[in-house]
Amino acid sequence: MKITRFAQLGAVAAIAALALAGCASNEAAPEGGSSEAAGTLSGNLVGGGASSQEVAVQTWAAELQTVNPDLTIDYDPAGSGTGRESFQAGAFQFAGSDRAFKAEEIEAGPFDACAADSDIVELPTYISPIAVVFNLEGVDSLNLDAATVAGIFAGQITSWDDAAIAALNEDVELPATAITPVHRSDDSGTTENFTDYLFQAAPDVWTSEPDGVWPLAGGEAAQGTSGVISAVEGGQGTIGYADASRAGELGTVAIQVGEEFVEYSPEAAAAVVDASPEEEGRADTDIAIELDRTTTEAGTYPIVLVSYMIGCADYEDDATAELVKGLFTYVASAEGQDAAAEAAGSAPISDTLREQVNAAIEAIQ
């Protein structure tokens, strides 16, 4: 399955605009929504972070700005690490990140974007498979297991006709082309999710702890999601990993789960999230998912990222709190989730998760 980056946004915008415009500022908010999103927001909101969310955030911003013409939302897709650091330093009013802040990072603080003693808000509102993409003439798709993927990115499997790849793809004519693995050069939540999969699912091959910074020498490094896709597209025998919304026409890998090979899809990504627990010991506004990468449940795709919208439970400035609350409300709404799914191929969050997310949003002040 291919998920295209671009979609027919006009129809989505019309639907979202009608849904939001139907809630006047003095009327009750629609389910999962807020009157703050219906034409009453004004000002400039600045955020940034995960490039995986770029298409989705552009869509959310465009929809909100359609019904709030005095609102401007700026989002810099500089990477999850930059997003978290800039939010913590107070340069961003909100951030996007392909991982939640670690408990020790929250404890260490401070968070200059927030009022003193404020909890942070972390909302898992963007769920998407990470595609393993490649550029190999004459080959559109391959079956790989975790150990083989790990061997390729660890530099242990160096040719496309290697016996490990051939054994999983008996009907594919594999050339003796050298493999060039492409990884992110920046501190990336996508990298952390990808290396977490390798570490959990192939620990005998991939021995490096999960990290947003690529842990090994060798291969080719590229900045951001766009850089990885460009590098894979521009080479021959290249392979990389990226948010599935950006896979385009590149070859893609079906991952072995149990006895089957599963292609990426929003549905398969959502299935893994629903089967995974939340991290314990966090504030009620901090909803962090502990992903299970080793599941053998049918129809699940384990290389998935849960990307978070991050803000403060308490802002020093009431106007900022209103803007962040309005944005997050639309992002979590059924309309917002459907718009992101249409534009970016993400998986809409479940109704159960939406209830938790909305409760966290209500705490923003």
C-alpha positions as CSV (number, residue, x, y, z in Angstrom):
1,M,0.0,0.0,0.0
2,K,1.3,3.5,-0.9
3,I,0.2,6.6,1.1
4,T,0.6,9.7,-1.0
5,R,1.8,12.9,0.6
6,F,-0.8,15.2,-1.0
7,A,-4.6,14.9,-1.0
8,Q,-7.6,16.8,-2.2
9,L,-7.6,19.3,0.6
10,G,-10.5,21.4,-0.8
11,A,-13.1,18.8,0.1
12,V,-11.6,18.3,3.5
13,A,-11.4,22.0,4.1
14,A,-15.1,22.4,3.2
15,I,-16.1,19.7,5.6
16,A,-14.0,21.0,8.4
17,A,-15.1,24.6,7.9
18,L,-18.7,23.6,7.9
19,A,-18.2,21.6,11.1
20,L,-16.4,24.4,12.8
21,A,-18.5,27.2,11.6
22,G,-21.6,25.4,12.8
23,C,-20.5,26.1,16.4
24,A,-21.0,29.7,17.1
25,S,-19.0,31.2,19.9
26,N,-22.1,31.4,22.2
27,E,-23.3,27.8,21.5
28,A,-22.3,24.5,23.0
29,A,-19.2,22.9,21.5
30,P,-19.6,19.9,19.2
31,E,-18.4,16.5,20.6
32,G,-14.6,16.5,20.8
33,G,-14.6,20.2,19.8
34,S,-14.6,23.7,21.3
35,S,-16.3,27.0,20.5
36,E,-12.7,28.5,20.7
37,A,-12.1,26.9,17.3
38,A,-15.1,28.5,15.6
39,G,-13.9,31.8,14.4
40,T,-12.9,33.4,17.7
41,L,-9.1,32.8,17.7
42,S,-6.8,35.7,16.8
43,G,-3.1,36.2,17.2
44,N,0.2,34.4,16.3
45,L,1.0,30.9,17.5
46,V,4.6,29.7,17.0
47,G,5.7,26.1,17.3
48,G,7.9,23.5,15.6
49,G,9.5,20.1,15.8
50,A,8.7,16.8,14.2
51,S,9.0,16.8,10.4
52,S,6.8,13.7,10.3
53,Q,3.9,15.8,11.3
54,E,4.6,18.6,8.8
55,V,1.8,17.7,6.4
56,A,-0.7,17.2,9.2
57,V,0.2,20.4,11.0
58,Q,0.0,22.3,7.7
59,T,-3.5,20.9,7.2
60,W,-4.7,21.6,10.8
61,A,-3.3,25.2,10.5
62,A,-5.0,25.8,7.1
63,E,-8.3,24.5,8.4
64,L,-8.2,26.7,11.6
65,Q,-7.1,29.8,9.7
66,T,-9.9,29.4,7.2
67,V,-12.5,29.9,10.0
68,N,-10.2,32.2,12.1
69,P,-8.8,34.7,9.6
70,D,-7.0,36.7,12.3
71,L,-5.1,33.6,13.4
72,T,-1.6,32.8,12.2
73,I,0.1,29.4,13.1
74,D,3.8,29.0,12.3
75,Y,5.3,25.6,12.5
76,D,9.0,24.9,11.8
77,P,9.6,21.2,11.0
78,A,13.1,21.2,12.3
79,G,12.9,17.8,14.0
80,S,11.7,16.4,17.2
81,G,14.8,17.2,19.2
82,T,14.8,20.8,18.1
83,G,11.1,21.1,18.9
84,R,11.5,19.8,22.4
85,E,14.5,21.9,23.1
86,S,12.9,25.1,21.7
87,F,9.7,24.5,23.6
88,Q,11.7,23.9,26.8
89,A,13.6,27.1,26.2
90,G,10.5,29.1,25.6
91,A,11.1,29.8,21.9
92,F,8.1,27.7,20.9
93,Q,4.7,28.0,22.5
94,F,3.9,24.4,21.4
95,A,6.0,21.6,20.0
96,G,5.5,18.4,17.9
97,S,7.6,15.4,18.8
98,D,7.9,11.8,17.7
99,R,8.5,10.8,21.3
100,A,7.2,12.1,24.6
101,F,9.6,13.8,27.0
102,K,11.3,11.2,29.2
103,A,10.4,11.3,32.9
104,E,13.9,12.4,33.9
105,E,13.8,15.2,31.4
106,I,10.5,16.5,32.9
107,E,11.9,16.2,36.4
108,A,15.1,18.1,35.4
109,G,13.1,20.9,33.7
110,P,12.7,23.8,33.5
111,F,10.1,24.5,30.9
112,D,10.4,28.2,30.1
113,A,7.3,28.2,27.8
114,C,5.2,27.3,30.9
115,A,4.2,29.1,34.1
116,A,6.1,28.1,37.2
117,D,5.2,24.6,38.5
118,S,3.1,23.8,35.5
119,D,2.6,20.3,34.3
120,I,3.3,19.7,30.6
121,V,0.6,18.5,28.2
122,E,1.6,15.7,25.8
123,L,-1.1,14.4,23.4
124,P,-0.6,11.4,21.1
125,T,-2.6,12.9,18.3
126,Y,-0.6,11.8,15.2
127,I,-0.3,8.0,14.7
128,S,1.6,6.9,11.6
129,P,3.6,3.9,10.3
130,I,7.2,4.4,9.6
131,A,7.9,3.0,6.1
132,V,11.1,1.3,5.2
133,V,11.6,2.7,1.7
134,F,14.2,1.7,-0.9
135,N,15.2,2.5,-4.5
136,L,16.1,-0.6,-6.4
137,E,15.5,-0.9,-10.1
138,G,12.8,-3.4,-11.0
139,V,11.8,-4.1,-7.4
140,D,8.7,-2.4,-5.9
141,S,8.2,-4.3,-2.7
142,L,10.1,-6.8,-0.5
143,N,9.4,-8.9,2.6
144,L,11.9,-8.5,5.4
145,D,12.1,-9.7,9.0
146,A,13.4,-7.6,11.9
147,A,16.8,-9.3,11.9
148,T,17.4,-8.6,8.2
149,V,16.3,-5.0,8.5
150,A,18.6,-4.6,11.5
151,G,21.5,-6.3,9.6
152,I,21.0,-3.9,6.7
153,F,21.1,-0.7,8.8
154,A,23.9,-2.0,11.0
155,G,26.0,-2.5,7.9
156,Q,26.2,-6.2,8.2
157,I,24.2,-7.0,5.0
158,T,25.7,-5.0,2.2
159,S,24.3,-6.4,-1.1
160,W,20.7,-6.7,-2.3
161,D,21.3,-10.3,-3.4
162,D,22.4,-11.3,0.1
163,A,21.1,-14.8,1.1
164,A,19.1,-13.4,4.0
165,I,17.1,-11.1,1.7
166,A,16.8,-13.7,-1.0
167,A,15.4,-16.3,1.4
168,L,12.5,-14.1,2.3
169,N,11.8,-13.1,-1.4
170,E,12.1,-16.3,-3.5
171,D,10.1,-14.9,-6.4
172,V,12.0,-11.6,-6.6
173,E,15.1,-11.3,-8.9
174,L,17.5,-9.4,-6.7
175,P,20.5,-7.6,-8.3
176,A,24.0,-7.6,-6.9
177,T,23.7,-3.9,-6.1
178,A,25.4,-2.5,-3.1
179,I,23.1,-1.4,-0.3
180,T,23.4,2.2,0.9
181,P,21.5,2.8,4.1
182,V,20.2,6.3,4.7
183,H,19.6,7.7,8.2
184,R,18.6,11.0,9.7
185,S,21.5,13.4,10.5
186,D,19.4,15.4,13.0
187,D,18.0,14.4,16.5
188,S,14.8,12.7,15.3
189,G,11.9,11.1,17.0
190,T,11.5,9.0,13.8
191,T,15.0,7.7,14.4
192,E,14.2,6.9,18.0
193,N,11.1,5.0,17.1
194,F,12.9,3.1,14.3
195,T,15.8,2.2,16.5
196,D,13.4,1.2,19.3
197,Y,11.8,-1.3,16.9
198,L,15.2,-2.7,15.9
199,F,16.4,-2.9,19.6
200,Q,13.2,-4.6,20.7
201,A,12.6,-6.9,17.7
202,A,16.2,-7.9,16.8
203,P,18.3,-7.5,19.9
204,D,20.9,-10.1,18.8
205,V,21.7,-7.9,15.7
206,W,20.9,-4.4,16.9
207,T,22.6,-3.8,20.2
208,S,22.4,0.0,20.4
209,E,19.9,1.5,22.7
210,P,17.1,3.5,21.1
211,D,18.1,7.1,20.5
212,G,17.0,10.0,18.4
213,V,20.6,10.5,17.3
214,W,21.8,7.7,14.8
215,P,24.2,5.6,16.9
216,L,26.4,4.1,14.2
217,A,29.0,5.3,11.8
218,G,28.7,4.6,8.1
219,G,25.8,4.9,5.7
220,E,24.5,8.2,4.4
221,A,23.1,10.9,6.6
222,A,20.3,13.3,5.6
223,Q,18.5,16.2,7.4
224,G,14.9,15.7,8.2
225,T,12.2,13.5,6.6
226,S,12.5,15.3,3.3
227,G,16.3,14.8,3.2
228,V,16.0,11.1,3.8
229,I,13.4,10.7,1.0
230,S,15.5,12.8,-1.4
231,A,18.6,10.8,-0.6
232,V,16.8,7.5,-1.2
233,E,15.2,8.8,-4.4
234,G,18.5,10.2,-5.7
235,G,20.5,7.0,-5.3
236,Q,20.4,3.4,-6.5
237,G,20.4,0.6,-4.0
238,T,19.5,3.1,-1.2
239,I,17.2,2.3,1.7
240,G,15.9,4.5,4.5
241,Y,13.1,5.0,6.9
242,A,10.5,7.8,7.0
243,D,7.0,8.7,8.0
244,A,4.9,6.7,5.6
245,S,3.1,9.8,4.3
246,R,6.3,10.6,2.4
247,A,7.0,7.2,0.8
248,G,5.6,8.3,-2.6
249,E,6.6,6.0,-5.4
250,L,9.6,4.4,-3.6
251,G,9.7,0.7,-3.0
252,T,8.5,-0.4,0.4
253,V,9.0,-3.2,2.8
254,A,6.4,-5.6,4.3
255,I,7.6,-6.5,7.9
256,Q,7.3,-10.0,9.3
257,V,4.8,-10.2,12.2
258,G,4.4,-13.7,13.5
259,E,3.9,-15.9,10.4
260,E,2.8,-13.1,8.0
261,F,4.3,-10.1,6.3
262,V,2.4,-6.9,7.0
263,E,2.5,-3.9,4.7
264,Y,2.3,-0.5,6.4
265,S,-1.1,1.1,6.7
266,P,-2.9,3.5,9.1
267,E,-5.1,0.7,10.3
268,A,-2.1,-1.6,11.1
269,A,-0.3,1.2,12.9
270,A,-3.4,2.1,15.0
271,A,-3.8,-1.6,16.0
272,V,-0.3,-1.6,17.6
273,V,-1.1,1.6,19.5
274,D,-4.4,0.3,20.8
275,A,-2.6,-2.9,22.1
276,S,0.1,-0.9,23.9
277,P,0.0,0.4,27.5
278,E,0.5,4.0,28.7
279,E,3.6,4.9,30.7
280,E,3.0,5.0,34.4
281,G,3.8,7.8,36.9
282,R,2.9,10.7,34.6
283,A,0.7,13.7,35.2
284,D,-2.9,13.4,34.0
285,T,-2.2,15.8,31.1
286,D,0.8,13.8,30.0
287,I,-0.4,10.8,27.9
288,A,2.7,8.8,26.8
289,I,2.3,5.5,25.0
290,E,4.7,2.6,25.7
291,L,4.7,0.9,22.3
292,D,5.0,-2.9,22.0
293,R,7.2,-3.6,19.0
294,T,7.3,-7.4,19.4
295,T,3.6,-8.2,19.1
296,T,2.7,-11.2,16.9
297,E,-1.0,-10.1,16.7
298,A,-2.2,-10.5,13.1
299,G,-2.7,-7.3,11.1
300,T,-0.3,-5.1,13.2
301,Y,2.6,-3.1,11.8
302,P,5.2,-2.6,14.6
303,I,7.3,0.2,13.0
304,V,5.1,3.0,14.1
305,L,5.5,6.4,15.5
306,V,3.2,8.1,17.9
307,S,3.8,11.8,17.5
308,Y,2.8,14.2,20.2
309,M,1.5,17.7,20.4
310,I,3.2,19.3,23.4
311,G,2.2,22.3,25.4
312,C,1.7,23.6,28.9
313,A,-1.1,23.0,31.4
314,D,-0.5,26.5,32.6
315,Y,0.8,29.4,30.5
316,E,1.8,32.8,31.9
317,D,-0.2,34.5,29.1
318,D,-3.9,33.8,28.9
319,A,-4.0,34.6,25.2
320,T,-1.4,32.0,24.4
321,A,-3.3,29.4,26.5
322,E,-6.4,30.2,24.4
323,L,-4.6,29.7,21.1
324,V,-2.9,26.5,22.1
325,K,-6.1,25.1,23.5
326,G,-8.0,26.0,20.3
327,L,-5.3,24.4,18.1
328,F,-5.1,21.2,20.2
329,T,-8.9,21.0,20.4
330,Y,-9.2,20.9,16.6
331,V,-6.2,18.5,16.3
332,A,-7.9,16.0,18.6
333,S,-11.4,16.4,17.1
334,A,-12.9,13.8,14.7
335,E,-12.8,16.5,12.0
336,G,-9.1,17.3,12.6
337,Q,-8.1,13.6,12.8
338,D,-10.0,12.9,9.5
339,A,-8.3,15.9,7.8
340,A,-4.9,14.6,8.8
341,A,-5.7,11.1,7.7
342,E,-6.8,12.4,4.3
343,A,-3.7,14.6,3.8
344,A,-1.0,12.6,5.5
345,G,-2.3,9.0,5.7
346,S,-2.2,9.0,9.5
347,A,-4.5,6.8,11.7
348,P,-7.3,8.7,13.5
349,I,-7.1,8.2,17.2
350,S,-9.8,6.0,18.9
351,D,-12.8,7.5,20.7
352,T,-11.4,6.2,24.0
353,L,-8.1,7.9,23.5
354,R,-9.9,11.1,22.4
355,E,-11.7,11.2,25.7
356,Q,-8.4,11.2,27.6
357,V,-6.9,13.8,25.2
358,N,-9.9,16.1,25.6
359,A,-9.6,15.9,29.4
360,A,-6.0,17.0,29.2
361,I,-6.8,19.8,26.8
362,E,-9.5,21.1,29.2
363,A,-6.8,21.5,31.8
364,I,-4.9,24.1,29.7
365,Q,-5.2,27.6,31.2
